[in-house]
Structures are given as C-alpha cells and as structure tokens.
C-alpha cells in the first residue's frame, strides 16, 4: 500500500464486496439450517437400500456438512474484508489529517509517482515576501511528519498484505468444498499465521530448550483447532523435521519429572491435535508434509547420540503423536497401509507382531502411559476419533481378524476395540453423540459380523478382557436390533424394528457364542444387559403405542420380545455361572462397579435421545421413522426407569459361599430380567391407555421370558463348549 494508493483510494468496490459477502452469509445460514433440519434429517430416516443406502445417504450427509463449512468460510471472508476496509479507511483518515497538519506548518507532502512521497517547505522564511506571514515551525517538524506518514503507510501496507495472505491461505485449505476455519477479523487470522511460523522455527531447530518447548506448548494449546495455524505450523515445520523433532525431545527429556513432565505431556497432546487439524487441509504445503511423513515411515530417527546408535522408525514417532484430535480420512487411509504392511510382515502371524516393532530397539516416545513402541496403538487411537476412517479400515475382513487376534500378545486391546466401536457406531471415542439416529450401514453390520465370528471361534474368549470388554459390550448394545433379529429368526422382522441396512446379516450361532464370551467381562456384561433392556423396553412401548406395526396381535409381539430377552439374558447368566464357581466377594464388587459405570454411560446416551452412537437401541419402523412412542417422552421416562431398575436389580451381595452365591446370582438374574420386562410393559400400558389386561400380560411375559431362559441352556450346549459342573 503506497502513498498515492492510500490517499486517493476508492473503497466503493470494497464496500460492495463486504455487502455482497454479508448477503451471502445470510443466505448460506438459511441453507445451512435447511440442510440440517430437512435434507440431512430426511436422509437419516429414509428407508433406502442398495446404492441409495451406501452412496446417496453418505453424499447427502457430507453435502449438509459442506453448507456449514460454506457458511463458516463466508463469514470469515466477510469479517476479514470488513475489518481490512475499516482499517484502511481509518489509515486514510490519519494520512489526510497528517498532511493537513503539515500544511499548517508550511510543509507540503507530495507523492513521487513510484509509491513514495516527499515532505518539502512551501515557502522558506528567508525567501518570503515582505509582510508575508509564514507559519512557525522547527527543523524537526518535517522529520516528524515524514516518520508519522511512514508509520501510517506501514500499518496500511501490513493490513493490506496480511489480508491477502490470510484470504489466500483460507481458500487454499480445501481443493474441493470449504474450510471450516472461523475468524472474527483480519488481525486474529494474521496473528495465527505469524505465531505458526514462529513456532515452526522451534521445531526446525531440532532440539530446543525446555523454555522454548513450554512456549510451543502454550501456542499449540491456544491454536490447536485453528486451521490456518495448524496448516502453516506443520507446512513450515516439514514432515521429516517434525519426526526428528519429536524423536529428539523424547530422547533428551526421557525421565522428566514434576512440572516438566506435565508440560511435556501437554505438549504431546497439543502436537497431536494440531497435526490432526493440519491434515484436514489440502494446501500444497500440507500435501508435501504428508508425503514426507509417509516416505520416512521406515527411517530410523536417532535422538540423543549418547543414548544409542539407532532410533525409532518414523511410523513409531508419528503414531506417538496421533493419540488426540481428528486426523483426515485420506491421510489415515494412506498411513494405515504403511502400518498394516509392517505389522503383518512377520510370518509367525498376528500373535508375534510385538517383535516386529521391538527389533529396532527400545524407545519411549510417550510422556505418560505407554511408550509408543507399538505404532498400531497410536494409529488405532486416531481411527477411534474418525469413525469414517475406522469403518474404511475395518471393512477389510483380514484387518479385523488380524487386529483382534494381535491383542492377545500386545497392549493394543483398548485402542483396537475403541476403533472398532467408532467404526460400527459412527461416533468418535469421547466425542459428541449425534442428535439424529445414524442407521447402520451394510459395511458396518459386516464388520460387526466379522467381530462376532472372531470372538465366537474357539479361543475367542481370550480376546475379551478388561482392555476390550467395554467397547465390545457397547458394540453388542448398539446392535441389539440385529442380534434380536438373528436370535428370533425369520418372521419376526416387524416385531424387532430397525432401520439398519442389513438387519438380517448376523449369524445366530455366532451371536450366541459372542454374547456368551462377552459375559465373562464385567463391563461387557453390564453393557449388554443395559442395551438389551433398553431396546426390548422401547420395542414393547412402540408396539403398545402403535399396534399397526405388527399385523398379528400386540400381545404376541410382546411375547416374542420377552422370549428373546429371556434367551439373551439366559445366555449371559449361564456364562457368568460357568466362570463364577470359586470366585469371591471381589468379583461381586467388580460387577457392581461395572453396572454403576455402564449405567452412567447409558444414562448419558439416553439423555441425548440416541443410543451408543448409532441410536440403534431406539426401535424404528421399516420406513425408517422413529416410533412415536420412542420419539416422544420415552427417553425421558421409560429408558431412564429401566436403567435405574437394572442397576438396582443387579446389585450383588458379597458372601463367603461362592457356590451358593453363584446359584443365587443365576436365579436373581432371571428374576430381574423378568421383572424388567414386566415393569416396562406396565409402564407402557398405563402411559398409552392400552386395553391389554395388566395382570394377564405379567403372567404371559413371565412364561415367555422363562421359555427363552430355559432355551438358552440347550442352545449353548449345542453352540459352544462349556465347563463341566
């Protein structure tokens, strides 16, 4: 921004641009709301099959999201343009006032035609005509005026150039679609870029001081979710330099304690979130960064030379920085191929993958829990925060089988099971549960089918433990509609309602054995009991509120639901009985704790009007509409009542008599299950003024639940190998 350009600037076109962008922001806001409330909502509820289910729904969901990003980007552009215009108008005012003050002191300011300017004396006092009044001034006045105008032009030039820089960076964030970065003005966006460039210098330095690392941590914490900052930080750091930096930091500061350790743990988390944000950008700089990271995946990054002659592989370093944040799906797809090829490179099978990564020496790449030695942990953590990428990875059956089997001899059980949970529920671990139900896709049901088969096979029970149990239990809970369909068999489709795209895909035998093995873990057991009770209770209410859902009698529909519940809970109880002989009071305490913990989880799920990510616990009609009974006060009433009842009913009293307690627990489980279904029916009958006689229904449910419970024992005898009494 030179002297003449600012002094004679015509801001009418900029004013028009600001007005046009303001109009665009308003229109996009309306379209965003329409896309969310109409387009996306209808797509989620539509009963589509085939390519419509696999492609169209996903396309509509992403399109709806693009409207949100478009509105955000348009708002940022409008804000930056408006802020820049206001600043330039203000600088022009300051420039004119400075020129006028100079004139009052007998000084003239003129442009030189090449962007510069001069300050000259109008009439020299020695040459002024007699009786001509010349304003008083000092020799310093001309210098002060020159410096003042230079300062104004410098600020105007900075405003103009940084606005252009920020706008270009904002647009370059995405090759297709829009950036989701929001900026209230030019200054905030420009400051983000300046800080990113400054922090990248610390990374490129290689082995900075603790003070510099603390400064980096502070900035990353502030800007970790800022798209412009993240892009510029990673791009300017470089992929290879990023890996070398973290190898150096973990090597140099190994054994850190106290405040230093806490700062380094924070830095690792903030680095992860920032890099995850950066991968969402399609800029040339980020494309280069990602290629470098991939290229250096099998390169050893030596840290402190005094601590060894080798170093961790690039894959190990990168994965140690992937525990937090949402990495881009394309990046995870490509990165996952590298990790997968390396992890399965041993000819000894998935039980020996640990040796693949330990052959390069021992390196602790994590400040806190874990050591980062196994890069699958970091990769799986990243997948657990990106359900789309997780689903894409586990669509390959061999991936699912290998990763589950590998948990037997590694410490990757929790990350793997969480990634699987994200893949099949559509909800990132620790993320917000969506407000709208997400139908299970055919690919998701296929993944669950594969998981079930691996767990159901001989030896599969070893895959269910404290590391994997919770997530596997959540998966089972989320897929109660499909599990109930599998157990009930052909003909019960309109009783067990769902909008799953493949409701009949699961194998009954695998379903029984899967549930049987899950019951051995307290968290998994509690999750299945909660999930089954919520689904069966809501199904009963849906049929009582809407008798037309099933063309038979409502009583028979409720009976089928009760019998299925008896079978499922019987399978779980038999499994518990098979393993509880010889156990002690300690097991009771663990079970009670699991029911309390999972009860809180399901209360949170229910309070958001959805279920374990996919909202599958809500019965839905074949047309995909949420049943009226379940869509209204159901979640606030029936489900919460069921959760409280289950927790209270499943409380177990410790005793020194393990055999007696085992028998007591078995029959208490049957009684609790029967009462839960009876209470759900009573509540629904009263709520919807049903003509069905309550006492008759209680007795009918008792008989049907008992029939299913009895069947579970003979089913298990045929389906799985059980211990002798």
VEXTORNU-633311 format. One record per residue (C-alpha): chain; y, z, x. Coordinates in steps of 0.02 Angstrom, whole numbers, plus 50000, padded with zeros to 5 digits. Layout:
BEGIN
SITE  mol     yy     zz     xx
SITE    A      Y      Z      X
...
This chain:
BEGIN
SITE  mol     yy     zz     xx
SITE    A  50000  50000  50000
SITE    A  50157  49937  50093
SITE    A  50341  49969  50061
SITE    A  50384  49818  49953
SITE    A  50219  49828  49856
SITE    A  50256  50006  49802
SITE    A  50442  49987  49773
SITE    A  50426  49832  49663
SITE    A  50255  49871  49590
SITE    A  50220  49811  49413
SITE    A  50097  49934  49337
SITE    A  50085  49847  49169
SITE    A  49916  49769  49212
SITE    A  49851  49937  49273
SITE    A  49915  50017  49113
SITE    A  49822  49886  49013
SITE    A  49664  49916  49114
SITE    A  49673  50103  49080
SITE    A  49699  50072  48893
SITE    A  49555  49947  48888
SITE    A  49438  50066  48977
SITE    A  49490  50206  48859
SITE    A  49443  50096  48712
SITE    A  49278  50054  48798
SITE    A  49241  50239  48824
SITE    A  49267  50271  48639
SITE    A  49156  50127  48585
SITE    A  49019  50175  48708
SITE    A  49025  50354  48646
SITE    A  48989  50292  48470
SITE    A  48849  50180  48533
SITE    A  48776  50323  48635
SITE    A  48768  50435  48482
SITE    A  48694  50294  48378
SITE    A  48564  50256  48512
SITE    A  48510  50438  48520
SITE    A  48509  50479  48336
SITE    A  48447  50313  48269
SITE    A  48370  50194  48395
SITE    A  48276  50320  48503
SITE    A  48231  50437  48360
SITE    A  48153  50295  48260
SITE    A  48058  50230  48410
SITE    A  47982  50402  48444
SITE    A  47924  50418  48264
SITE    A  47864  50238  48240
SITE    A  47678  50208  48218
SITE    A  47662  50069  48347
SITE    A  47504  50009  48429
SITE    A  47461  49885  48567
SITE    A  47606  49812  48665
SITE    A  47732  49890  48546
SITE    A  47667  50061  48590
SITE    A  47651  50028  48777
SITE    A  47807  49925  48808
SITE    A  47931  49925  48665
SITE    A  47947  50113  48643
SITE    A  47973  50139  48830
SITE    A  48101  49999  48833
SITE    A  48197  50073  48686
SITE    A  48196  50247  48764
SITE    A  48266  50179  48927
SITE    A  48393  50072  48835
SITE    A  48454  50226  48740
SITE    A  48472  50315  48907
SITE    A  48573  50168  48976
SITE    A  48702  50193  48838
SITE    A  48726  50371  48900
SITE    A  48745  50312  49079
SITE    A  48862  50172  49024
SITE    A  48973  50296  48934
SITE    A  48973  50412  49085
SITE    A  49015  50272  49207
SITE    A  49151  50201  49095
SITE    A  49228  50374  49079
SITE    A  49229  50396  49268
SITE    A  49307  50224  49295
SITE    A  49441  50259  49164
SITE    A  49477  50430  49241
SITE    A  49492  50359  49417
SITE    A  49603  50214  49361
SITE    A  49715  50330  49259
SITE    A  49729  50457  49398
SITE    A  49769  50321  49526
SITE    A  49900  50243  49412
SITE    A  49984  50411  49381
SITE    A  49987  50447  49567
SITE    A  50059  50277  49613
SITE    A  50193  50291  49479
SITE    A  50239  50461  49548
SITE    A  50245  50395  49728
SITE    A  50357  50251  49674
SITE    A  50475  50377  49592
SITE    A  50478  50479  49752
SITE    A  50513  50322  49854
SITE    A  50661  50270  49744
SITE    A  50735  50444  49749
SITE    A  50720  50447  49939
SITE    A  50810  50279  49951
SITE    A  50949  50342  49836
SITE    A  50971  50499  49940
SITE    A  50984  50389  50094
SITE    A  51118  50282  50012
SITE    A  51216  50440  49975
SITE    A  51214  50474  50163
SITE    A  51270  50298  50212
SITE    A  51090  50243  50251
SITE    A  51004  50084  50190
SITE    A  50816  50061  50178
SITE    A  50752  49881  50179
SITE    A  50581  49803  50181
SITE    A  50541  49695  50332
SITE    A  50433  49572  50235
SITE    A  50273  49615  50330
SITE    A  50240  49779  50242
SITE    A  50355  49885  50349
SITE    A  50533  49948  50323
SITE    A  50690  49993  50420
SITE    A  50822  50128  50399
SITE    A  50997  50074  50452
SITE    A  51175  50141  50441
SITE    A  51280  50049  50310
SITE    A  51450  50075  50392
SITE    A  51465  50152  50564
SITE    A  51603  50286  50563
SITE    A  51686  50210  50718
SITE    A  51697  50040  50633
SITE    A  51750  50093  50461
SITE    A  51917  50029  50396
SITE    A  52062  50149  50394
SITE    A  52064  50261  50243
SITE    A  51881  50213  50205
SITE    A  51778  50366  50160
SITE    A  51611  50370  50250
SITE    A  51480  50497  50189
SITE    A  51444  50633  50312
SITE    A  51276  50628  50396
SITE    A  51193  50686  50555
SITE    A  51093  50579  50677
SITE    A  50937  50670  50617
SITE    A  50958  50610  50437
SITE    A  50895  50434  50475
SITE    A  50742  50502  50563
SITE    A  50704  50623  50421
SITE    A  50721  50485  50292
SITE    A  50606  50371  50390
SITE    A  50474  50508  50406
SITE    A  50487  50550  50222
SITE    A  50460  50370  50169
SITE    A  50315  50352  50291
SITE    A  50235  50505  50212
SITE    A  50257  50435  50036
SITE    A  50182  50268  50086
SITE    A  50037  50353  50174
SITE    A  49993  50451  50018
SITE    A  50011  50297  49909
SITE    A  49903  50196  50029
SITE    A  49770  50334  50028
SITE    A  49771  50339  49838
SITE    A  49752  50151  49826
SITE    A  49618  50128  49959
SITE    A  49512  50279  49910
SITE    A  49517  50224  49728
SITE    A  49450  50053  49779
SITE    A  49320  50135  49891
SITE    A  49262  50254  49756
SITE    A  49255  50119  49621
SITE    A  49152  50004  49733
SITE    A  49034  50147  49777
SITE    A  49016  50192  49594
SITE    A  48971  50014  49543
SITE    A  48852  49991  49691
SITE    A  48749  50140  49634
SITE    A  48642  50030  49522
SITE    A  48589  49848  49540
SITE    A  48547  49846  49356
SITE    A  48616  49961  49224
SITE    A  48742  50100  49254
SITE    A  48774  50251  49363
SITE    A  48765  50424  49286
SITE    A  48896  50499  49402
SITE    A  49043  50581  49313
SITE    A  49211  50608  49398
SITE    A  49365  50683  49317
SITE    A  49487  50597  49436
SITE    A  49505  50496  49596
SITE    A  49528  50650  49705
SITE    A  49361  50728  49658
SITE    A  49266  50567  49691
SITE    A  49355  50534  49855
SITE    A  49328  50712  49913
SITE    A  49142  50696  49878
SITE    A  49131  50543  49990
SITE    A  49236  50621  50129
SITE    A  49128  50778  50129
SITE    A  48968  50675  50129
SITE    A  49023  50579  50283
SITE    A  49069  50741  50371
SITE    A  48900  50820  50330
SITE    A  48806  50665  50386
SITE    A  48879  50690  50560
SITE    A  48794  50860  50567
SITE    A  48626  50778  50526
SITE    A  48650  50641  50655
SITE    A  48693  50773  50783
SITE    A  48508  50815  50778
SITE    A  48505  50999  50821
SITE    A  48661  51085  50751
SITE    A  48708  51268  50763
SITE    A  48674  51395  50627
SITE    A  48858  51391  50581
SITE    A  48850  51204  50556
SITE    A  48690  51221  50455
SITE    A  48774  51351  50345
SITE    A  48919  51231  50316
SITE    A  48796  51093  50273
SITE    A  48704  51207  50152
SITE    A  48867  51255  50066
SITE    A  48916  51073  50041
SITE    A  48744  51018  49983
SITE    A  48739  51159  49858
SITE    A  48906  51103  49788
SITE    A  48868  50916  49785
SITE    A  48677  50905  49771
SITE    A  48684  50822  49599
SITE    A  48834  50711  49639
SITE    A  48775  50529  49650
SITE    A  48917  50467  49763
SITE    A  48900  50614  49882
SITE    A  48710  50602  49890
SITE    A  48712  50414  49921
SITE    A  48844  50423  50057
SITE    A  48765  50576  50139
SITE    A  48591  50500  50151
SITE    A  48652  50325  50195
SITE    A  48764  50386  50335
SITE    A  48630  50506  50399
SITE    A  48497  50370  50408
SITE    A  48314  50387  50363
SITE    A  48245  50414  50538
SITE    A  48385  50533  50585
SITE    A  48353  50636  50428
SITE    A  48171  50660  50477
SITE    A  48214  50702  50657
SITE    A  48348  50824  50599
SITE    A  48228  50924  50491
SITE    A  48092  50925  50623
SITE    A  48220  50994  50746
SITE    A  48285  51126  50625
SITE    A  48113  51193  50579
SITE    A  48059  51196  50761
SITE    A  48217  51275  50830
SITE    A  48233  51408  50695
SITE    A  48050  51450  50669
SITE    A  48034  51637  50643
SITE    A  48208  51657  50570
SITE    A  48236  51822  50480
SITE    A  48358  51904  50362
SITE    A  48515  51810  50310
SITE    A  48473  51664  50425
SITE    A  48305  51639  50339
SITE    A  48384  51646  50166
SITE    A  48514  51517  50217
SITE    A  48381  51401  50288
SITE    A  48275  51417  50129
SITE    A  48429  51372  50028
SITE    A  48467  51226  50144
SITE    A  48290  51157  50122
SITE    A  48304  51164  49933
SITE    A  48477  51087  49930
SITE    A  48424  50950  50051
SITE    A  48280  50909  49935
SITE    A  48390  50898  49779
SITE    A  48521  50795  49871
SITE    A  48395  50670  49939
SITE    A  48314  50658  49767
SITE    A  48483  50616  49692
SITE    A  48515  50490  49829
SITE    A  48355  50394  49793
SITE    A  48421  50357  49618
SITE    A  48548  50240  49698
SITE    A  48515  50055  49726
SITE    A  48650  50035  49857
SITE    A  48614  49936  50016
SITE    A  48633  50095  50118
SITE    A  48500  50186  50017
SITE    A  48383  50037  50023
SITE    A  48397  50045  50213
SITE    A  48368  50234  50212
SITE    A  48210  50219  50106
SITE    A  48139  50080  50215
SITE    A  48167  50186  50370
SITE    A  48078  50336  50293
SITE    A  47930  50227  50244
SITE    A  47924  50141  50414
SITE    A  47924  50307  50507
SITE    A  47791  50389  50396
SITE    A  47660  50393  50534
SITE    A  47782  50425  50676
SITE    A  47772  50596  50761
SITE    A  47941  50683  50761
SITE    A  47945  50800  50908
SITE    A  48057  50951  50887
SITE    A  48089  51081  51022
SITE    A  48010  51009  51182
SITE    A  47974  51186  51241
SITE    A  47856  51210  51092
SITE    A  47741  51063  51116
SITE    A  47723  50882  51168
SITE    A  47695  50813  50994
SITE    A  47769  50837  50822
SITE    A  47737  50821  50636
SITE    A  47718  50650  50556
SITE    A  47861  50576  50458
SITE    A  47759  50596  50298
SITE    A  47741  50781  50332
SITE    A  47926  50802  50367
SITE    A  47982  50702  50216
SITE    A  47862  50789  50097
SITE    A  47928  50958  50153
SITE    A  48097  50900  50084
SITE    A  48028  50847  49914
SITE    A  47998  51013  49827
SITE    A  48152  51005  49717
SITE    A  48252  50877  49621
SITE    A  48201  50717  49534
SITE    A  48159  50577  49655
SITE    A  48170  50397  49596
SITE    A  48011  50324  49521
SITE    A  48011  50169  49630
SITE    A  48033  50274  49786
SITE    A  47890  50389  49734
SITE    A  47778  50240  49696
SITE    A  47801  50167  49870
SITE    A  47798  50334  49959
SITE    A  47641  50384  49862
SITE    A  47548  50232  49926
SITE    A  47575  50291  50105
SITE    A  47521  50470  50068
SITE    A  47370  50409  49970
SITE    A  47308  50292  50106
SITE    A  47322  50428  50237
SITE    A  47246  50564  50129
SITE    A  47091  50464  50087
SITE    A  47068  50395  50263
SITE    A  46929  50517  50305
SITE    A  46754  50450  50275
SITE    A  46696  50626  50230
SITE    A  46778  50623  50058
SITE    A  46912  50725  49968
SITE    A  46836  50889  50023
SITE    A  46894  50854  50202
SITE    A  47072  50792  50178
SITE    A  47139  50951  50257
SITE    A  47077  50892  50427
SITE    A  47172  50727  50410
SITE    A  47338  50818  50419
SITE    A  47289  50957  50540
SITE    A  47233  50836  50675
SITE    A  47414  50815  50730
SITE    A  47438  50998  50775
SITE    A  47511  51143  50679
SITE    A  47694  51136  50624
SITE    A  47780  51249  50500
SITE    A  47903  51137  50407
SITE    A  47944  51258  50266
SITE    A  48058  51409  50266
SITE    A  47968  51524  50146
SITE    A  47799  51500  50061
SITE    A  47686  51365  50131
SITE    A  47700  51270  50293
SITE    A  47720  51088  50243
SITE    A  47566  51040  50342
SITE    A  47491  50952  50191
SITE    A  47616  50820  50131
SITE    A  47520  50799  49968
SITE    A  47595  50966  49913
SITE    A  47773  50902  49928
SITE    A  47730  50734  49851
SITE    A  47643  50817  49703
SITE    A  47791  50934  49679
SITE    A  47903  50780  49672
SITE    A  47787  50700  49543
SITE    A  47791  50858  49438
SITE    A  47980  50834  49423
SITE    A  47964  50650  49374
SITE    A  47840  50625  49231
SITE    A  47854  50435  49233
SITE    A  47808  50425  49417
SITE    A  47669  50553  49392
SITE    A  47596  50451  49249
SITE    A  47605  50294  49355
SITE    A  47513  50378  49500
SITE    A  47375  50457  49396
SITE    A  47343  50301  49292
SITE    A  47227  50255  49435
SITE    A  47068  50350  49396
SITE    A  47024  50365  49581
SITE    A  47189  50455  49612
SITE    A  47149  50584  49478
SITE    A  46972  50612  49539
SITE    A  47019  50623  49723
SITE    A  47167  50740  49698
SITE    A  47071  50859  49585
SITE    A  46920  50863  49700
SITE    A  47029  50892  49852
SITE    A  47097  51054  49777
SITE    A  46930  51139  49817
SITE    A  46966  51144  50004
SITE    A  47157  51143  50010
SITE    A  47302  51244  49942
SITE    A  47367  51098  49838
SITE    A  47293  51157  49672
SITE    A  47457  51212  49592
SITE    A  47560  51057  49640
SITE    A  47420  50938  49587
SITE    A  47393  51022  49418
SITE    A  47580  51030  49384
SITE    A  47597  50846  49424
SITE    A  47454  50808  49304
SITE    A  47537  50915  49170
SITE    A  47700  50819  49191
SITE    A  47608  50653  49186
SITE    A  47520  50685  49021
SITE    A  47655  50785  48930
SITE    A  47809  50687  48984
SITE    A  47904  50845  49031
SITE    A  47954  50887  49211
SITE    A  47895  51054  49276
SITE    A  48033  51181  49248
SITE    A  48137  51051  49156
SITE    A  48205  51048  48981
SITE    A  48085  51016  48839
SITE    A  48142  50862  48741
SITE    A  48216  50890  48569
SITE    A  48115  50747  48495
SITE    A  47924  50738  48494
SITE    A  47856  50620  48627
SITE    A  47699  50527  48567
SITE    A  47555  50524  48690
SITE    A  47537  50351  48763
SITE    A  47367  50271  48787
SITE    A  47387  50288  48976
SITE    A  47420  50474  48957
SITE    A  47267  50500  48849
SITE    A  47164  50401  48977
SITE    A  47224  50519  49113
SITE    A  47175  50671  49009
SITE    A  47006  50590  48977
SITE    A  46981  50572  49165
SITE    A  47038  50750  49199
SITE    A  46918  50814  49066
SITE    A  46774  50718  49141
SITE    A  46804  50784  49317
SITE    A  46815  50964  49254
SITE    A  46664  50939  49139
SITE    A  46549  50874  49276
SITE    A  46434  50995  49370
SITE    A  46541  51087  49496
SITE    A  46698  51055  49394
SITE    A  46712  51239  49354
SITE    A  46761  51267  49536
SITE    A  46919  51166  49504
SITE    A  46981  51293  49376
SITE    A  47060  51443  49460
SITE    A  47223  51540  49471
SITE    A  47308  51391  49554
SITE    A  47262  51260  49424
SITE    A  47218  51358  49267
SITE    A  47390  51374  49189
SITE    A  47434  51188  49196
SITE    A  47259  51135  49142
SITE    A  47273  51255  48996
SITE    A  47442  51181  48948
SITE    A  47364  51007  48953
SITE    A  47225  51062  48837
SITE    A  47351  51143  48720
SITE    A  47458  50986  48715
SITE    A  47307  50879  48674
SITE    A  47237  50985  48533
SITE    A  47255  50841  48408
SITE    A  47146  50727  48514
SITE    A  47025  50868  48556
SITE    A  47006  50913  48373
SITE    A  46977  50730  48330
SITE    A  46841  50719  48463
SITE    A  46753  50877  48403
SITE    A  46768  50838  48216
SITE    A  46703  50661  48235
SITE    A  46731  50502  48135
SITE    A  46804  50525  47960
SITE    A  46923  50669  47998
SITE    A  47069  50559  48054
SITE    A  47181  50600  47906
SITE    A  47144  50786  47923
SITE    A  47190  50804  48107
SITE    A  47356  50713  48107
SITE    A  47443  50646  48260
SITE    A  47549  50501  48318
SITE    A  47450  50484  48480
SITE    A  47423  50304  48529
SITE    A  47239  50338  48570
SITE    A  47185  50486  48462
SITE    A  47000  50444  48469
SITE    A  46982  50413  48655
SITE    A  46914  50581  48714
SITE    A  46727  50609  48735
SITE    A  46657  50756  48631
SITE    A  46535  50812  48767
SITE    A  46672  50815  48898
SITE    A  46787  50906  48778
SITE    A  46660  51047  48752
SITE    A  46624  51067  48937
SITE    A  46808  51053  48983
SITE    A  46853  51195  48864
SITE    A  46703  51297  48922
SITE    A  46757  51286  49104
SITE    A  46941  51318  49064
SITE    A  46898  51480  48977
SITE    A  46846  51556  49143
SITE    A  47029  51568  49194
SITE    A  47139  51692  49101
SITE    A  47296  51583  49089
SITE    A  47197  51430  49037
SITE    A  47101  51531  48908
SITE    A  47260  51605  48834
SITE    A  47345  51434  48829
SITE    A  47201  51353  48735
SITE    A  47194  51495  48608
SITE    A  47381  51483  48577
SITE    A  47379  51294  48570
SITE    A  47231  51283  48451
SITE    A  47303  51415  48333
SITE    A  47475  51334  48328
SITE    A  47401  51163  48293
SITE    A  47275  51221  48163
SITE    A  47404  51331  48075
SITE    A  47530  51191  48066
SITE    A  47396  51069  48007
SITE    A  47347  51186  47867
SITE    A  47527  51207  47814
SITE    A  47555  51019  47819
SITE    A  47408  50989  47701
SITE    A  47460  51127  47582
SITE    A  47639  51063  47578
SITE    A  47585  50881  47563
SITE    A  47416  50864  47475
SITE    A  47430  50674  47482
SITE    A  47400  50673  47669
SITE    A  47213  50680  47636
SITE    A  47132  50587  47491
SITE    A  47000  50723  47470
SITE    A  47036  50900  47414
SITE    A  47158  51008  47510
SITE    A  47025  51144  47513
SITE    A  46903  51032  47604
SITE    A  47038  50981  47730
SITE    A  47073  51164  47766
SITE    A  46887  51198  47781
SITE    A  46867  51061  47911
SITE    A  47013  51132  48010
SITE    A  46938  51307  48000
SITE    A  46767  51247  48058
SITE    A  46841  51152  48205
SITE    A  46939  51307  48252
SITE    A  46780  51410  48246
SITE    A  46692  51286  48360
SITE    A  46832  51279  48487
SITE    A  46861  51467  48492
SITE    A  46673  51494  48495
SITE    A  46656  51383  48649
SITE    A  46793  51483  48734
SITE    A  46719  51651  48685
SITE    A  46544  51602  48742
SITE    A  46615  51551  48910
SITE    A  46703  51718  48927
SITE    A  46546  51811  48880
SITE    A  46444  51714  49007
SITE    A  46555  51770  49150
SITE    A  46610  51945  49096
SITE    A  46448  52041  49124
SITE    A  46477  52153  49273
SITE    A  46666  52136  49267
SITE    A  46778  52287  49250
SITE    A  46937  52356  49175
SITE    A  47033  52248  49298
SITE    A  46980  52092  49204
SITE    A  47047  52165  49041
SITE    A  47216  52192  49122
SITE    A  47221  52014  49190
SITE    A  47175  51944  49019
SITE    A  47309  52046  48931
SITE    A  47438  51992  49059
SITE    A  47389  51809  49035
SITE    A  47409  51822  48846
SITE    A  47578  51904  48866
SITE    A  47639  51774  48992
SITE    A  47574  51624  48896
SITE    A  47637  51700  48733
SITE    A  47813  51698  48804
SITE    A  47788  51519  48861
SITE    A  47732  51459  48690
SITE    A  47871  51555  48603
SITE    A  47995  51459  48709
SITE    A  47907  51296  48668
SITE    A  47905  51333  48483
SITE    A  48088  51386  48482
SITE    A  48137  51210  48540
SITE    A  48042  51133  48394
SITE    A  47919  51044  48506
SITE    A  47759  51082  48597
SITE    A  47705  51088  48778
SITE    A  47808  50938  48823
SITE    A  47733  50811  48706
SITE    A  47757  50905  48542
SITE    A  47576  50865  48505
SITE    A  47547  51035  48427
SITE    A  47651  50978  48279
SITE    A  47538  50885  48157
SITE    A  47608  50714  48118
SITE    A  47562  50585  47988
SITE    A  47485  50420  48034
SITE    A  47655  50342  48001
SITE    A  47723  50448  48140
SITE    A  47839  50555  48033
SITE    A  47832  50741  48068
SITE    A  47751  50826  47918
SITE    A  47882  50902  47804
SITE    A  47806  51075  47815
SITE    A  47808  51073  48003
SITE    A  47978  50992  48019
SITE    A  48074  51124  47923
SITE    A  48053  51311  47937
SITE    A  47879  51300  48010
SITE    A  47931  51327  48189
SITE    A  48042  51474  48150
SITE    A  47910  51556  48042
SITE    A  47727  51510  48043
SITE    A  47708  51467  48227
SITE    A  47803  51621  48286
SITE    A  47698  51730  48169
SITE    A  47539  51652  48239
SITE    A  47593  51683  48419
SITE    A  47633  51866  48385
SITE    A  47471  51888  48289
SITE    A  47368  51808  48427
SITE    A  47445  51916  48562
SITE    A  47417  52074  48462
SITE    A  47242  52021  48409
SITE    A  47186  51976  48585
SITE    A  47240  52138  48668
SITE    A  47085  52210  48751
SITE    A  47049  52391  48788
SITE    A  46976  52432  48958
SITE    A  46812  52526  48965
SITE    A  46685  52578  49092
SITE    A  46547  52497  48989
SITE    A  46556  52315  49045
SITE    A  46408  52256  48941
SITE    A  46471  52345  48785
SITE    A  46646  52277  48812
SITE    A  46577  52100  48835
SITE    A  46490  52108  48668
SITE    A  46639  52191  48584
SITE    A  46757  52060  48655
SITE    A  46647  51919  48592
SITE    A  46643  51980  48413
SITE    A  46826  52032  48418
SITE    A  46868  51853  48467
SITE    A  46777  51788  48314
SITE    A  46863  51913  48200
SITE    A  47034  51873  48274
SITE    A  47008  51687  48256
SITE    A  46952  51703  48075
SITE    A  47099  51816  48031
SITE    A  47223  51699  48116
SITE    A  47169  51550  48009
SITE    A  47164  51657  47851
SITE    A  47338  51726  47883
SITE    A  47407  51552  47917
SITE    A  47335  51491  47753
SITE    A  47402  51641  47656
SITE    A  47575  51612  47727
SITE    A  47573  51427  47683
SITE    A  47504  51456  47507
SITE    A  47643  51578  47468
SITE    A  47779  51477  47552
SITE    A  47739  51316  47458
SITE    A  47687  51394  47292
SITE    A  47512  51319  47303
SITE    A  47389  51335  47158
SITE    A  47244  51368  47277
SITE    A  47173  51544  47245
SITE    A  47209  51652  47399
SITE    A  47051  51760  47393
SITE    A  46938  51610  47368
SITE    A  47021  51524  47516
SITE    A  46998  51677  47626
SITE    A  46812  51682  47592
SITE    A  46796  51493  47611
SITE    A  46887  51498  47779
SITE    A  46776  51642  47836
SITE    A  46619  51541  47803
SITE    A  46684  51381  47881
SITE    A  46751  51469  48037
SITE    A  46585  51561  48053
SITE    A  46489  51397  48039
SITE    A  46592  51321  48179
SITE    A  46573  51478  48284
SITE    A  46383  51475  48265
SITE    A  46377  51290  48304
SITE    A  46470  51319  48468
SITE    A  46323  51411  48543
SITE    A  46196  51273  48509
SITE    A  46322  51140  48561
SITE    A  46344  51224  48730
SITE    A  46157  51241  48755
SITE    A  46146  51052  48744
SITE    A  46308  51011  48834
SITE    A  46311  51124  48986
SITE    A  46207  51236  49097
SITE    A  46234  51419  49054
SITE    A  46181  51579  49142
SITE    A  46030  51672  49077
SITE    A  46065  51831  48975
